[in-house]
């Protein structure tokens, strides 16, 4: 029973870490990256649809993203979605594809992105801690119901604390790497 609780908690903590990685990828650095467009959705036949399902992405140069829609009819919707997003870019259409040129990041903009990344990292840490809290509540309930001994409950709490510490450290490492990537000129 304790192993099941801990396995579930570890799985959820790993999920929070994966989500943080994906979330960090959406914050743009100086290079064009298709992951920047992951959270953007365009209206396609009245339905909000992720851009990855509507177009292919190519990066012919480090600061240019070429977006080619699978259906030319969705070109204007994709252009509008990118323009209205928080990326701060203005796509140019040639009737067939969109060319998104990423401007050089100013130091002020880099610092704003670092604040955003730190906030995302804190959200991930909170998710990990909430998972730990729920798992410990389950262990305490099992102890109260006499399903496990007090010693088993203490060992389980120690294991959960260790797993939480590992997950938080992994998030901190991701944050440190993303901050370094953002500050690289």
FIKOLZA-1660 file (N, C-alpha, C; in steps of 0.1 Angstrom, whole numbers, plus 5000, padded with zeros to 4 digits):
% residues 185
   i   px   py   pz ch aa at
   1 5008 4988 5000  A  X  N
   1 5000 5000 5000  A  X CA
   1 5009 5013 5000  A  X  C
   2 5019 5013 5009  A  X  N
   2 5028 5024 5009  A  X CA
   2 5035 5026 4996  A  X  C
   3 5039 5015 4990  A  X  N
   3 5046 5015 4978  A  X CA
   3 5037 5021 4967  A  X  C
   4 5025 5018 4967  A  X  N
   4 5015 5023 4957  A  X CA
   4 5014 5038 4958  A  X  C
   5 5013 5043 4971  A  X  N
   5 5011 5057 4973  A  X CA
   5 5024 5064 4968  A  X  C
   6 5036 5059 4972  A  X  N
   6 5048 5065 4968  A  X CA
   6 5050 5065 4953  A  X  C
   7 5047 5054 4946  A  X  N
   7 5048 5053 4932  A  X CA
   7 5039 5063 4925  A  X  C
   8 5027 5064 4930  A  X  N
   8 5018 5074 4924  A  X CA
   8 5023 5088 4926  A  X  C
   9 5029 5091 4938  A  X  N
   9 5034 5105 4940  A  X CA
   9 5046 5107 4931  A  X  C
  10 5055 5097 4930  A  X  N
  10 5067 5099 4921  A  X CA
  10 5062 5101 4907  A  X  C
  11 5052 5094 4902  A  X  N
  11 5047 5096 4889  A  X CA
  11 5042 5110 4886  A  X  C
  12 5034 5115 4896  A  X  N
  12 5029 5128 4895  A  X CA
  12 5040 5139 4896  A  X  C
  13 5050 5137 4904  A  X  N
  13 5061 5146 4904  A  X CA
  13 5069 5146 4891  A  X  C
  14 5070 5135 4885  A  X  N
  14 5077 5134 4872  A  X CA
  14 5068 5141 4862  A  X  C
  15 5055 5140 4863  A  X  N
  15 5046 5147 4854  A  X CA
  15 5048 5162 4855  A  X  C
  16 5049 5167 4868  A  X  N
  16 5051 5181 4870  A  X CA
  16 5065 5186 4864  A  X  C
  17 5075 5177 4865  A  X  N
  17 5088 5181 4859  A  X CA
  17 5087 5181 4844  A  X  C
  18 5080 5172 4838  A  X  N
  18 5078 5172 4823  A  X CA
  18 5070 5184 4819  A  X  C
  19 5060 5187 4826  A  X  N
  19 5052 5199 4823  A  X CA
  19 5061 5212 4824  A  X  C
  20 5070 5212 4834  A  X  N
  20 5078 5224 4835  A  X CA
  20 5088 5225 4823  A  X  C
  21 5093 5213 4818  A  X  N
  21 5102 5213 4806  A  X CA
  21 5094 5219 4794  A  X  C
  22 5082 5214 4792  A  X  N
  22 5074 5219 4781  A  X CA
  22 5071 5234 4782  A  X  C
  23 5068 5238 4795  A  X  N
  23 5064 5252 4797  A  X CA
  23 5076 5261 4794  A  X  C
  24 5088 5256 4798  A  X  N
  24 5100 5264 4796  A  X CA
  24 5103 5265 4781  A  X  C
  25 5100 5255 4773  A  X  N
  25 5103 5255 4759  A  X CA
  25 5094 5266 4752  A  X  C
  26 5083 5269 4758  A  X  N
  26 5074 5279 4751  A  X CA
  26 5080 5293 4753  A  X  C
  27 5089 5295 4763  A  X  N
  27 5095 5309 4765  A  X CA
  27 5106 5310 4755  A  X  C
  28 5105 5320 4746  A  X  N
  28 5114 5321 4735  A  X CA
  28 5128 5327 4740  A  X  C
  29 5138 5322 4733  A  X  N
  29 5152 5327 4735  A  X CA
  29 5155 5334 4722  A  X  C
  30 5168 5336 4719  A  X  N
  30 5172 5343 4707  A  X CA
  30 5170 5335 4695  A  X  C
  31 5167 5322 4696  A  X  N
  31 5166 5313 4685  A  X CA
  31 5152 5309 4682  A  X  C
  32 5149 5307 4669  A  X  N
  32 5136 5302 4665  A  X CA
  32 5134 5288 4669  A  X  C
  33 5123 5284 4675  A  X  N
  33 5120 5271 4680  A  X CA
  33 5105 5268 4678  A  X  C
  34 5102 5257 4672  A  X  N
  34 5087 5253 4670  A  X CA
  34 5080 5252 4684  A  X  C
  35 5087 5249 4694  A  X  N
  35 5080 5248 4707  A  X CA
  35 5075 5261 4712  A  X  C
  36 5080 5272 4707  A  X  N
  36 5075 5285 4711  A  X CA
  36 5060 5287 4707  A  X  C
  37 5055 5279 4698  A  X  N
  37 5042 5280 4693  A  X CA
  37 5032 5269 4699  A  X  C
  38 5037 5262 4708  A  X  N
  38 5030 5250 4714  A  X CA
  38 5016 5255 4720  A  X  C
  39 5016 5266 4727  A  X  N
  39 5004 5270 4734  A  X CA
  39 4995 5279 4726  A  X  C
  40 4998 5281 4714  A  X  N
  40 4990 5290 4705  A  X CA
  40 4980 5281 4698  A  X  C
  41 4968 5286 4698  A  X  N
  41 4957 5279 4691  A  X CA
  41 4951 5289 4681  A  X  C
  42 4947 5284 4669  A  X  N
  42 4940 5292 4659  A  X CA
  42 4926 5287 4657  A  X  C
  43 4917 5296 4653  A  X  N
  43 4903 5292 4650  A  X CA
  43 4904 5284 4637  A  X  C
  44 4900 5272 4636  A  X  N
  44 4899 5264 4624  A  X CA
  44 4886 5257 4623  A  X  C
  45 4878 5262 4614  A  X  N
  45 4864 5258 4613  A  X CA
  45 4856 5259 4626  A  X  C
  46 4858 5270 4633  A  X  N
  46 4851 5273 4645  A  X CA
  46 4856 5266 4657  A  X  C
  47 4867 5259 4656  A  X  N
  47 4873 5252 4667  A  X CA
  47 4887 5257 4670  A  X  C
  48 4890 5260 4683  A  X  N
  48 4904 5263 4686  A  X CA
  48 4913 5251 4684  A  X  C
  49 4923 5252 4675  A  X  N
  49 4932 5241 4672  A  X CA
  49 4946 5245 4674  A  X  C
  50 4954 5236 4680  A  X  N
  50 4969 5239 4682  A  X CA
  50 4976 5241 4668  A  X  C
  51 4985 5250 4667  A  X  N
  51 4992 5253 4655  A  X CA
  51 4999 5241 4649  A  X  C
  52 5004 5232 4658  A  X  N
  52 5011 5220 4654  A  X CA
  52 5002 5211 4645  A  X  C
  53 4989 5212 4647  A  X  N
  53 4980 5204 4639  A  X CA
  53 4976 5210 4626  A  X  C
  54 4980 5223 4625  A  X  N
  54 4976 5230 4613  A  X CA
  54 4987 5233 4603  A  X  C
  55 4999 5232 4608  A  X  N
  55 5010 5237 4599  A  X CA
  55 5023 5229 4603  A  X  C
  56 5033 5230 4593  A  X  N
  56 5046 5225 4596  A  X CA
  56 5055 5237 4599  A  X  C
  57 5066 5234 4606  A  X  N
  57 5075 5245 4611  A  X CA
  57 5089 5242 4606  A  X  C
  58 5095 5252 4600  A  X  N
  58 5109 5250 4596  A  X CA
  58 5117 5263 4601  A  X  C
  59 5130 5261 4604  A  X  N
  59 5138 5272 4608  A  X CA
  59 5150 5273 4598  A  X  C
  60 5148 5281 4587  A  X  N
  60 5159 5282 4577  A  X CA
  60 5171 5289 4583  A  X  C
  61 5169 5298 4592  A  X  N
  61 5179 5306 4599  A  X CA
  61 5176 5306 4614  A  X  C
  62 5186 5309 4622  A  X  N
  62 5184 5309 4637  A  X CA
  62 5173 5317 4642  A  X  C
  63 5170 5329 4636  A  X  N
  63 5160 5338 4641  A  X CA
  63 5147 5339 4632  A  X  C
  64 5146 5329 4623  A  X  N
  64 5134 5329 4614  A  X CA
  64 5127 5316 4615  A  X  C
  65 5114 5316 4616  A  X  N
  65 5106 5304 4616  A  X CA
  65 5096 5306 4604  A  X  C
  66 5096 5295 4596  A  X  N
  66 5088 5294 4584  A  X CA
  66 5076 5285 4587  A  X  C
  67 5064 5290 4587  A  X  N
  67 5052 5282 4590  A  X CA
  67 5044 5280 4578  A  X  C
  68 5043 5267 4574  A  X  N
  68 5035 5264 4562  A  X CA
  68 5023 5256 4566  A  X  C
  69 5011 5262 4564  A  X  N
  69 4999 5255 4567  A  X CA
  69 4996 5243 4558  A  X  C
  70 4990 5233 4564  A  X  N
  70 4986 5221 4556  A  X CA
  70 4974 5225 4547  A  X  C
  71 4966 5234 4551  A  X  N
  71 4954 5239 4544  A  X CA
  71 4956 5254 4542  A  X  C
  72 4957 5259 4530  A  X  N
  72 4960 5273 4528  A  X CA
  72 4948 5282 4533  A  X  C
  73 4937 5276 4535  A  X  N
  73 4925 5284 4540  A  X CA
  73 4927 5288 4555  A  X  C
  74 4936 5281 4561  A  X  N
  74 4939 5284 4576  A  X CA
  74 4950 5294 4577  A  X  C
  75 4956 5299 4567  A  X  N
  75 4967 5308 4567  A  X CA
  75 4964 5321 4575  A  X  C
  76 4953 5327 4572  A  X  N
  76 4949 5340 4579  A  X CA
  76 4946 5337 4594  A  X  C
  77 4940 5326 4597  A  X  N
  77 4937 5323 4611  A  X CA
  77 4950 5320 4619  A  X  C
  78 4959 5314 4613  A  X  N
  78 4972 5311 4619  A  X CA
  78 4980 5325 4621  A  X  C
  79 4979 5333 4611  A  X  N
  79 4986 5346 4612  A  X CA
  79 4980 5354 4623  A  X  C
  80 4967 5354 4624  A  X  N
  80 4960 5362 4634  A  X CA
  80 4963 5357 4648  A  X  C
  81 4964 5343 4650  A  X  N
  81 4967 5337 4663  A  X CA
  81 4981 5341 4667  A  X  C
  82 4990 5341 4658  A  X  N
  82 5004 5344 4662  A  X CA
  82 5005 5359 4665  A  X  C
  83 4999 5367 4658  A  X  N
  83 4999 5381 4660  A  X CA
  83 4993 5385 4674  A  X  C
  84 4982 5378 4678  A  X  N
  84 4976 5381 4690  A  X CA
  84 4982 5374 4702  A  X  C
  85 4992 5365 4700  A  X  N
  85 4998 5358 4711  A  X CA
  85 5008 5367 4718  A  X  C
  86 5014 5362 4729  A  X  N
  86 5023 5370 4737  A  X CA
  86 5037 5369 4733  A  X  C
  87 5040 5364 4721  A  X  N
  87 5053 5362 4716  A  X CA
  87 5059 5376 4712  A  X  C
  88 5051 5385 4708  A  X  N
  88 5056 5398 4704  A  X CA
  88 5062 5398 4691  A  X  C
  89 5057 5390 4681  A  X  N
  89 5062 5390 4668  A  X CA
  89 5051 5393 4658  A  X  C
  90 5055 5397 4646  A  X  N
  90 5046 5401 4635  A  X CA
  90 5048 5392 4623  A  X  C
  91 5040 5382 4621  A  X  N
  91 5043 5373 4610  A  X CA
  91 5040 5380 4596  A  X  C
  92 5048 5376 4586  A  X  N
  92 5046 5381 4573  A  X CA
  92 5041 5370 4564  A  X  C
  93 5030 5372 4556  A  X  N
  93 5024 5362 4548  A  X CA
  93 5028 5365 4533  A  X  C
  94 5031 5354 4526  A  X  N
  94 5034 5355 4512  A  X CA
  94 5023 5348 4504  A  X  C
  95 5012 5344 4511  A  X  N
  95 5000 5337 4505  A  X CA
  95 5001 5322 4506  A  X  C
  96 5013 5317 4508  A  X  N
  96 5015 5303 4509  A  X CA
  96 5020 5299 4523  A  X  C
  97 5029 5307 4529  A  X  N
  97 5035 5304 4542  A  X CA
  97 5036 5317 4550  A  X  C
  98 5039 5316 4562  A  X  N
  98 5042 5327 4571  A  X CA
  98 5056 5327 4575  A  X  C
  99 5062 5339 4575  A  X  N
  99 5076 5340 4579  A  X CA
  99 5076 5348 4592  A  X  C
 100 5081 5342 4602  A  X  N
 100 5081 5349 4615  A  X CA
 100 5096 5352 4618  A  X  C
 101 5099 5365 4619  A  X  N
 101 5113 5369 4622  A  X CA
 101 5113 5374 4636  A  X  C
 102 5121 5367 4644  A  X  N
 102 5123 5370 4658  A  X CA
 102 5132 5382 4660  A  X  C
 103 5128 5393 4666  A  X  N
 103 5137 5404 4668  A  X CA
 103 5148 5400 4679  A  X  C
 104 5159 5407 4679  A  X  N
 104 5169 5404 4689  A  X CA
 104 5163 5408 4703  A  X  C
 105 5166 5400 4712  A  X  N
 105 5161 5402 4726  A  X CA
 105 5169 5413 4733  A  X  C
 106 5163 5423 4738  A  X  N
 106 5170 5434 4745  A  X CA
 106 5172 5428 4759  A  X  C
 107 5181 5434 4767  A  X  N
 107 5183 5429 4780  A  X CA
 107 5171 5431 4789  A  X  C
 108 5163 5441 4787  A  X  N
 108 5151 5443 4794  A  X CA
 108 5141 5431 4792  A  X  C
 109 5140 5428 4779  A  X  N
 109 5131 5417 4775  A  X CA
 109 5136 5404 4781  A  X  C
 110 5149 5402 4780  A  X  N
 110 5154 5389 4786  A  X CA
 110 5151 5388 4801  A  X  C
 111 5152 5399 4808  A  X  N
 111 5149 5399 4822  A  X CA
 111 5134 5396 4825  A  X  C
 112 5126 5401 4816  A  X  N
 112 5111 5398 4817  A  X CA
 112 5109 5383 4815  A  X  C
 113 5116 5378 4805  A  X  N
 113 5114 5363 4803  A  X CA
 113 5120 5355 4814  A  X  C
 114 5130 5360 4821  A  X  N
 114 5135 5353 4832  A  X CA
 114 5125 5353 4844  A  X  C
 115 5118 5364 4845  A  X  N
 115 5108 5365 4856  A  X CA
 115 5097 5355 4852  A  X  C
 116 5093 5354 4840  A  X  N
 116 5083 5344 4835  A  X CA
 116 5087 5330 4838  A  X  C
 117 5100 5327 4835  A  X  N
 117 5105 5313 4837  A  X CA
 117 5105 5310 4852  A  X  C
 118 5109 5320 4860  A  X  N
 118 5110 5317 4875  A  X CA
 118 5096 5315 4880  A  X  C
 119 5086 5322 4875  A  X  N
 119 5072 5320 4879  A  X CA
 119 5068 5306 4875  A  X  C
 120 5071 5301 4863  A  X  N
 120 5067 5288 4859  A  X CA
 120 5074 5277 4867  A  X  C
 121 5087 5280 4871  A  X  N
 121 5094 5270 4879  A  X CA
 121 5087 5270 4893  A  X  C
 122 5083 5281 4898  A  X  N
 122 5077 5281 4912  A  X CA
 122 5063 5273 4911  A  X  C
 123 5056 5275 4900  A  X  N
 123 5044 5267 4898  A  X CA
 123 5046 5252 4898  A  X  C
 124 5057 5248 4892  A  X  N
 124 5061 5234 4891  A  X CA
 124 5065 5229 4905  A  X  C
 125 5072 5237 4913  A  X  N
 125 5076 5234 4926  A  X CA
 125 5064 5232 4935  A  X  C
 126 5054 5241 4934  A  X  N
 126 5042 5240 4941  A  X CA
 126 5034 5228 4938  A  X  C
 127 5034 5224 4925  A  X  N
 127 5027 5211 4921  A  X CA
 127 5034 5199 4928  A  X  C
 128 5047 5199 4928  A  X  N
 128 5054 5188 4934  A  X CA
 128 5051 5188 4949  A  X  C
 129 5051 5199 4956  A  X  N
 129 5048 5200 4970  A  X CA
 129 5034 5195 4973  A  X  C
 130 5025 5199 4965  A  X  N
 130 5011 5195 4966  A  X CA
 130 5009 5180 4965  A  X  C
 131 5017 5174 4956  A  X  N
 131 5017 5160 4954  A  X CA
 131 5022 5153 4967  A  X  C
 132 5033 5159 4972  A  X  N
 132 5038 5153 4985  A  X CA
 132 5028 5154 4996  A  X  C
 133 5022 5166 4997  A  X  N
 133 5012 5167 5008  A  X CA
 133 5000 5157 5007  A  X  C
 134 4995 5155 4994  A  X  N
 134 4984 5146 4993  A  X CA
 134 4989 5132 4996  A  X  C
 135 5001 5128 4992  A  X  N
 135 5006 5115 4995  A  X CA
 135 5008 5113 5010  A  X  C
 136 5013 5123 5017  A  X  N
 136 5015 5122 5031  A  X CA
 136 5001 5121 5038  A  X  C
 137 4991 5128 5033  A  X  N
 137 4978 5127 5039  A  X CA
 137 4973 5113 5037  A  X  C
 138 4975 5107 5026  A  X  N
 138 4971 5093 5024  A  X CA
 138 4978 5083 5034  A  X  C
 139 4991 5086 5036  A  X  N
 139 4999 5077 5045  A  X CA
 139 4993 5079 5059  A  X  C
 140 4990 5091 5063  A  X  N
 140 4985 5094 5077  A  X CA
 140 4971 5088 5079  A  X  C
 141 4963 5088 5068  A  X  N
 141 4950 5082 5069  A  X CA
 141 4951 5067 5071  A  X  C
 142 4961 5061 5063  A  X  N
 142 4963 5046 5064  A  X CA
 142 4968 5043 5078  A  X  C
 143 4976 5051 5084  A  X  N
 143 4981 5049 5097  A  X CA
 143 4970 5050 5107  A  X  C
 144 4962 5061 5106  A  X  N
 144 4950 5063 5115  A  X CA
 144 4941 5051 5114  A  X  C
 145 4939 5045 5102  A  X  N
 145 4930 5034 5101  A  X CA
 145 4936 5021 5104  A  X  C
 146 4948 5022 5110  A  X  N
 146 4956 5010 5114  A  X CA
 146 4959 5000 5103  A  X  C
 147 4960 5005 5091  A  X  N
 147 4964 4997 5079  A  X CA
 147 4980 4996 5079  A  X  C
 148 4987 5006 5084  A  X  N
 148 5001 5005 5085  A  X CA
 148 5006 5010 5099  A  X  C
 149 5018 5006 5102  A  X  N
 149 5024 5010 5115  A  X CA
 149 5029 5024 5115  A  X  C
 150 5032 5029 5127  A  X  N
 150 5037 5042 5128  A  X CA
 150 5051 5043 5122  A  X  C
 151 5059 5033 5123  A  X  N
 151 5073 5032 5117  A  X CA
 151 5072 5032 5102  A  X  C
 152 5063 5025 5097  A  X  N
 152 5061 5025 5082  A  X CA
 152 5057 5038 5077  A  X  C
 153 5048 5045 5085  A  X  N
 153 5044 5059 5081  A  X CA
 153 5056 5068 5081  A  X  C
 154 5064 5067 5091  A  X  N
 154 5076 5076 5091  A  X CA
 154 5085 5073 5080  A  X  C
 155 5088 5061 5077  A  X  N
 155 5096 5057 5065  A  X CA
 155 5091 5062 5052  A  X  C
 156 5077 5061 5051  A  X  N
 156 5071 5066 5039  A  X CA
 156 5072 5081 5037  A  X  C
 157 5071 5088 5048  A  X  N
 157 5072 5103 5048  A  X CA
 157 5087 5106 5044  A  X  C
 158 5096 5099 5049  A  X  N
 158 5110 5102 5046  A  X CA
 158 5113 5099 5031  A  X  C
 159 5107 5088 5026  A  X  N
 159 5109 5085 5012  A  X CA
 159 5102 5096 5003  A  X  C
 160 5091 5101 5007  A  X  N
 160 5084 5111 5000  A  X CA
 160 5092 5124 5001  A  X  C
 161 5097 5127 5012  A  X  N
 161 5106 5139 5013  A  X CA
 161 5118 5139 5004  A  X  C
 162 5124 5127 5003  A  X  N
 162 5135 5125 4994  A  X CA
 162 5131 5127 4980  A  X  C
 163 5120 5121 4976  A  X  N
 163 5115 5122 4962  A  X CA
 163 5112 5137 4959  A  X  C
 164 5106 5144 4968  A  X  N
 164 5102 5158 4966  A  X CA
 164 5115 5166 4964  A  X  C
 165 5125 5163 4973  A  X  N
 165 5138 5171 4972  A  X CA
 165 5144 5169 4958  A  X  C
 166 5144 5156 4953  A  X  N
 166 5150 5153 4940  A  X CA
 166 5142 5161 4929  A  X  C
 167 5129 5161 4930  A  X  N
 167 5121 5167 4919  A  X CA
 167 5123 5182 4920  A  X  C
 168 5124 5188 4931  A  X  N
 168 5126 5203 4932  A  X CA
 168 5140 5206 4927  A  X  C
 169 5150 5198 4930  A  X  N
 169 5163 5201 4925  A  X CA
 169 5164 5200 4910  A  X  C
 170 5156 5190 4905  A  X  N
 170 5156 5189 4890  A  X CA
 170 5150 5201 4884  A  X  C
 171 5139 5206 4890  A  X  N
 171 5133 5219 4885  A  X CA
 171 5142 5230 4886  A  X  C
 172 5150 5231 4897  A  X  N
 172 5159 5242 4898  A  X CA
 172 5170 5241 4888  A  X  C
 173 5175 5229 4884  A  X  N
 173 5185 5227 4874  A  X CA
 173 5179 5232 4860  A  X  C
 174 5167 5228 4857  A  X  N
 174 5160 5233 4845  A  X CA
 174 5160 5248 4845  A  X  C
 175 5156 5254 4856  A  X  N
 175 5155 5268 4857  A  X CA
 175 5169 5275 4854  A  X  C
 176 5179 5270 4861  A  X  N
 176 5192 5275 4859  A  X CA
 176 5197 5274 4844  A  X  C
 177 5194 5263 4838  A  X  N
 177 5198 5261 4824  A  X CA
 177 5190 5271 4815  A  X  C
 178 5177 5273 4818  A  X  N
 178 5169 5282 4809  A  X CA
 178 5173 5297 4811  A  X  C
 179 5177 5300 4824  A  X  N
 179 5181 5314 4826  A  X CA
 179 5194 5316 4819  A  X  C
 180 5204 5307 4819  A  X  N
 180 5216 5308 4812  A  X CA
 180 5214 5309 4797  A  X  C
 181 5204 5302 4792  A  X  N
 181 5201 5302 4778  A  X CA
 181 5195 5316 4774  A  X  C
 182 5187 5321 4783  A  X  N
 182 5181 5334 4780  A  X CA
 182 5191 5346 4781  A  X  C
 183 5201 5345 4790  A  X  N
 183 5210 5355 4791  A  X CA
 183 5222 5355 4781  A  X  C
 184 5223 5343 4774  A  X  N
 184 5233 5342 4764  A  X CA
 184 5230 5351 4752  A  X  C
 185 5240 5359 4748  A  X  N
 185 5237 5369 4737  A  X CA
 185 5242 5363 4724  A  X  C
% end
